Amino acid sequence: MKTCITYHEKFKQYDLGVNHPFRGDRFVKAKIFFDKKSLSSLPNVFFIEPKAATKEDVLKVHSKRYVDHIFKLAEKGGSYDIDTPVSKRILEGAMFIIGGVLEAGRYVIEGKADRGVALGGGFHHAGLDYGGGFCLFNDIAILVSELREKHDVKRVLILDYDVHFGNGTSDIYYSDGDVLFISLHQDPRTIYPGRGFIHEVGSGRGEGLNINIPLPMRTGERSYLYALNEIFPPLAEDFKPDIIIANGGSDAHFADHLGSLGLTARGFFEISRIIGSVSEEVCGGKVILLVGSGYNINVLPYCWYALALGLIKPDASLEKIEDFFPQPHDPWQNLEKVKKIVCSLKDILSKYWSCF
């Protein structure tokens, strides 16, 4: 299958400050690592240099009042909140990243590629009229809006594997009957933004379509993948989306500075391999993978590479995916707790889904 990867040197402008966890060098170091691994030399893999998204693109999702506020902040320089600074340079970087997400989506939906990997994407904390959590605009929703408006896409499955709950994406589609949102994230009681419990299932036409899998701190890789396999494939088969959009990055890695889950690079490879396999069963293989998060720059390139490789070459030898590994006996499992959470979630979802 053909896979396009979006990258632009201006992505690095999305740098939120010297002492901030979200630095722009993540994009440069990831691209250098991809080149070192000769990713673009693999058959049917090619890089795209996107154009910047426009203000009109952003207004398809966000309120005019909020968008104008962010653009004015960028002009004078300032912060939306304590964690999310804004400047002309940062805003331009954001618009190029959003442009990359849109371009990856266009290539896939128009048949120029089977899968798309958008480096830098996944600003899932931004809602219709708010930002925060390092996010200004919700590129996931902007992509969904374009796919619906210009390409007649009807049903979209969004899988969020970031360590943090995607509150912005959830809010935007909470009452939407044509978007299935599934999120695996760390227990909201222990991490930002403090939401994403199993009882938050959506409302109105969207009731039963907002699926949260909150995982306890120190959940290990085996437990994480257990939860993913128990919930994601059967829901995807029942929902039958036209396309799958997945977003996250490396912040569920055991050595990440902001999260407390236990994945390794091999786990991220497995996540995207599963996503690719499910997509072949339910939507002709059409996947957009947004890869932007991660706050340990030493492990980030390995994990981003593993995520891309899981889509591009799912039969690759895992031994070739380098990483820093936890102790051999892997104490971070919490499998019994995770099984109880999954069981409780299935009980709730059985009201809406025949697969449970």
C-alpha atoms as one frame of an Amber mdcrd trajectory, in Angstrom:
protein
   0.000   0.000   0.000   1.167   3.542  -0.760   1.833   5.741   2.271   2.368
   9.488   2.219   4.087  11.322   5.084   3.661  15.069   5.500   6.559  17.202
   6.714   7.618  20.837   6.378  10.554  22.643   7.924   8.133  25.247   9.306
   6.621  22.624  11.627   9.507  23.410  13.998   8.038  26.875  14.542   5.412
  25.240  16.731   7.811  25.644  19.636   6.163  26.764  22.869   9.297  27.935
  24.672  12.730  27.034  26.021  11.421  25.454  29.223   8.175  24.170  27.742
   7.552  20.409  27.230   6.427  21.007  23.631   9.514  22.002  21.653   9.838
  22.386  17.914  12.963  20.266  17.669  10.751  17.166  17.909   9.891  17.499
  14.226  13.482  17.981  13.096  14.811  15.083  15.173  12.024  12.778  14.015
  12.683  13.599  10.356  16.434  13.051  10.809  15.697   9.681  12.406  13.287
   8.741   9.605  15.996   9.610   7.079  18.603   7.637   9.034  16.286   4.635
   8.847  15.796   5.275   5.103  12.026   5.286   5.535  11.443   7.113   2.263
  13.413   4.446   0.389  10.836   1.793   1.276   8.557   0.848  -1.649   5.480
   3.081  -1.988   6.516   5.570   0.720   6.817   9.241  -0.158   7.037  12.574
   1.669   4.795  15.556   0.917   5.625  19.183   1.731   2.228  20.722   2.533
   0.963  24.260   2.229  -0.286  26.110   5.277  -3.951  25.815   6.201  -5.977
  29.013   5.911  -8.064  30.920   8.391 -11.101  29.771   6.409 -10.105  26.141
   7.030 -10.012  26.781  10.768 -13.371  28.580  10.720 -15.041  25.420   9.407
 -14.794  24.090  12.970 -14.034  26.897  15.407 -16.136  29.935  16.265 -15.187
  33.232  14.620 -14.858  34.880  18.010 -12.321  32.302  19.176 -10.342  32.272
  15.899 -10.143  36.081  15.844  -8.977  36.032  19.454  -6.099  33.638  18.646
  -5.047  35.610  15.570  -5.036  38.864  17.553  -3.020  37.211  20.330  -0.501
  36.050  17.737  -0.125  39.602  16.398   0.822  41.087  19.744   2.296  37.959
  21.342   0.910  36.437  24.503  -0.656  33.265  25.877  -4.058  31.673  25.556
  -3.443  30.091  28.952  -0.458  29.284  31.155   0.503  26.255  29.020  -0.331
  27.557  25.544   1.617  30.608  24.312   0.773  32.261  20.997   2.945  34.254
  18.590   3.097  34.868  14.843   5.772  32.212  14.555   3.851  29.625  16.599
   0.610  30.307  14.722   2.354  29.918  11.356   3.820  26.606  12.511   0.367
  25.440  13.614  -1.151  26.352  10.264   1.498  24.352   8.389   0.900  21.335
  10.651  -2.865  21.589  10.042  -2.106  21.934   6.339  -0.152  18.690   6.539
  -3.094  16.900   8.138  -5.432  18.181   5.428  -2.996  17.186   2.669  -2.605
  13.666   4.075  -6.386  13.366   4.162  -6.750  14.551   0.568  -4.147  12.116
  -0.716  -5.865   9.178   0.951  -9.453  10.047   0.116  -8.531  10.874  -3.516
  -6.690   7.579  -3.915  -3.203   9.069  -4.344  -2.160   7.125  -1.238  -3.726
   4.342   0.816  -2.466   5.610   4.173  -1.331   8.999   5.381   1.008   9.889
   8.245   0.773  13.524   9.350   3.755  14.469  11.478   2.869  17.008  14.138
  -0.884  16.549  14.025  -3.291  15.771  16.840  -4.265  19.006  18.635  -7.102
  17.234  20.422  -7.517  19.577  23.400  -8.948  22.406  21.267 -12.763  22.656
  21.151 -15.163  24.753  19.127 -14.481  27.924  21.103 -11.529  27.098  23.327
  -7.943  25.900  23.254  -5.432  24.798  25.853  -3.197  21.844  26.652  -0.637
  23.053  24.056  -3.397  23.145  21.380  -4.804  26.137  19.468  -6.993  24.564
  16.761  -8.371  21.032  16.430  -6.815  19.697  13.228  -8.645  16.370  13.598
 -12.015  18.103  13.394 -10.810  20.404  10.608  -9.885  17.310   8.586 -13.250
  15.663   9.298 -15.018  18.842   8.190 -13.146  18.895   4.877 -13.720  15.181
   4.241 -17.438  15.645   4.808 -17.785  18.858   2.837 -15.597  18.148  -0.191
 -15.432  14.353  -0.408 -18.850  13.221   0.793 -17.439  11.131   3.640 -20.337
  10.020   5.850 -18.936   8.057   8.785 -15.620   8.658  10.538 -13.925   6.681
  13.306 -11.459   8.644  15.433  -9.098   6.581  17.586  -7.171   8.650  20.133
  -4.218   6.747  21.648  -2.623   9.776  23.323  -1.920   9.460  27.062  -4.236
  12.441  27.627  -7.971  12.429  26.944  -8.921  14.390  23.812 -11.513  16.621
  25.462 -11.767  19.010  22.520 -12.441  16.270  19.962 -14.886  14.576  22.330
 -16.822  17.812  22.896 -17.035  18.591  19.180 -18.571  15.189  18.346 -20.370
  14.393  21.592 -23.799  14.674  19.930 -22.739  13.659  16.415 -24.306  10.435
  15.151 -21.787   9.911  12.346 -18.498  10.081  14.265 -17.321   7.280  16.536
 -14.726   8.582  19.005 -12.648   6.013  20.906 -10.017   7.173  23.378  -7.482
   5.198  25.398  -5.873   7.426  28.005  -4.513   7.567  31.517  -7.030   7.684
  34.389  -8.463  11.253  34.308  -8.091  11.523  38.086  -4.315  11.453  37.656
  -3.633  13.598  34.584  -4.744  16.590  32.473  -7.504  17.404  31.491  -9.349
  15.494  34.229 -12.068  14.113  31.960 -12.741  10.990  29.931 -14.541   8.586
  32.258 -16.348   5.475  31.006 -19.784   6.939  31.749 -19.205   9.821  29.278
 -20.813   8.062  26.309 -22.203  10.924  24.235 -25.660  12.475  23.995 -28.514
  12.833  21.516 -27.615  11.264  18.165 -24.115  10.676  19.520 -25.145   8.633
  22.537 -23.072   5.459  22.614 -20.514   6.854  20.160 -18.162   8.480  22.675
 -16.027   5.632  24.054 -13.520   6.219  26.857 -11.029   3.615  28.080  -9.331
   5.189  31.120  -6.266   3.187  32.134  -4.672   3.191  35.601  -1.197   4.614
  36.122   1.544   2.069  35.413  -0.593   0.175  32.908   1.875  -1.912  30.946
   2.100  -2.619  27.252   0.372  -5.998  27.375  -2.550  -4.537  29.329  -2.812
  -1.517  27.027  -2.935  -3.696  23.923  -5.470  -5.977  25.602  -7.820  -3.017
  26.115  -7.281  -1.786  22.561  -7.995  -5.201  21.037 -11.082  -5.805  23.175
 -12.800  -2.539  22.230 -11.495  -1.031  18.986 -11.804  -3.859  16.384 -15.355
  -4.973  17.273 -16.635  -1.382  17.368 -14.968  -0.597  14.032 -16.560  -3.674
  12.455 -19.999  -2.683  13.769 -19.690   1.008  12.879 -18.224   0.495   9.381
 -16.542   3.889   8.936 -15.504   5.328   5.594 -12.100   6.248   7.059 -10.142
   5.941  10.310  -8.291   8.890  11.818  -5.917   8.019  14.664  -3.953  10.474
  16.736  -1.370  10.473  19.471   2.391  10.205  19.642   4.915   8.913  22.140
   3.533  10.235  25.438   2.175   6.817  26.501   5.800   5.597  26.556   6.986
   4.447  29.980   9.770   7.061  30.001   7.608  10.039  29.017   7.834  13.038
  31.341   4.105  13.908  31.415   2.431  10.492  31.432   2.572   7.319  33.515
   1.696   4.481  31.143   4.092   1.713  30.125   4.411   1.425  26.353   7.666
   0.861  24.478   8.401   1.589  20.824   7.313  -1.967  20.079   3.929  -1.167
  21.599   3.471   1.806  19.310   4.376  -0.364  16.328   1.671  -2.787  17.445
  -0.907   0.005  17.849  -0.508   1.214  14.279  -0.267  -2.343  12.953  -3.647
  -3.073  14.568  -5.100   0.163  13.177  -3.921  -0.742   9.687  -5.259  -4.284
   9.910  -8.672  -3.142  11.147  -8.852  -0.479   8.448  -8.329  -3.112   5.757
 -11.323  -5.011   7.118 -13.719  -2.076   7.502 -12.792   0.803   5.157 -10.508
  -0.416   2.407  -7.366   0.404   4.383  -7.984   4.162   4.491  -6.151   5.545
   7.542  -4.787   8.941   8.538  -2.279   8.672  11.398  -1.551  11.926  13.238
   1.698  11.802  15.206   2.572  14.804  17.353   2.784  14.207  21.102   5.634
  13.048  23.312   7.708  14.814  25.941  10.879  12.755  26.212  12.876  13.767
  23.157  15.231  10.786  23.593  12.518   8.211  22.920  10.216  10.278  20.675
  11.968   9.566  17.318  11.970   5.799  17.993   8.270   5.795  18.843   7.200
   8.006  15.946   9.203   5.787  13.607   7.568   2.677  15.101   4.117   4.200
  14.576   4.840   4.995  10.936   6.444   1.595  10.323   3.455  -0.256  11.779
   1.325   1.157   8.961   3.942   0.995   6.236   5.491  -2.407   6.933   3.379
  -4.338   9.469   5.446  -7.501   8.945   8.704  -5.755   9.906  10.934  -7.465
  12.453  10.315  -5.993  15.881  13.932  -6.695  16.763  14.914  -3.842  14.459
  12.889  -1.291  16.408  15.396   0.165  18.848  14.244   1.465  22.215  14.989
   1.859  25.869  13.201  -1.036  27.536  11.760  -1.400  31.048  12.842  -4.211
  33.351  12.594  -7.668  31.743   9.864  -8.836  34.119   7.781  -5.814  33.056
   6.136  -4.772  36.348   3.899  -2.177  34.746   0.914  -4.307  33.812  -2.139
  -3.767  36.052  -3.851  -6.367  33.872  -6.561  -7.294  36.376  -7.547  -3.639
  36.886  -7.618  -3.101  33.131  -9.786  -6.186  32.622 -12.291  -4.858  35.169
 -12.415  -1.477  33.413 -12.948  -3.134  30.032 -15.671  -5.362  31.504 -17.476
  -2.373  33.021 -17.200  -0.466  29.756 -18.627  -3.381  27.766 -21.577  -3.539
  30.164 -22.286   0.150  29.512 -21.825  -0.180  25.748 -23.982  -3.297  25.432
 -26.972  -0.946  25.468 -25.779   0.550  22.179 -23.665  -2.107  20.433 -24.526
  -5.681  19.465 -20.843  -6.691  19.550 -20.936  -6.375  23.356
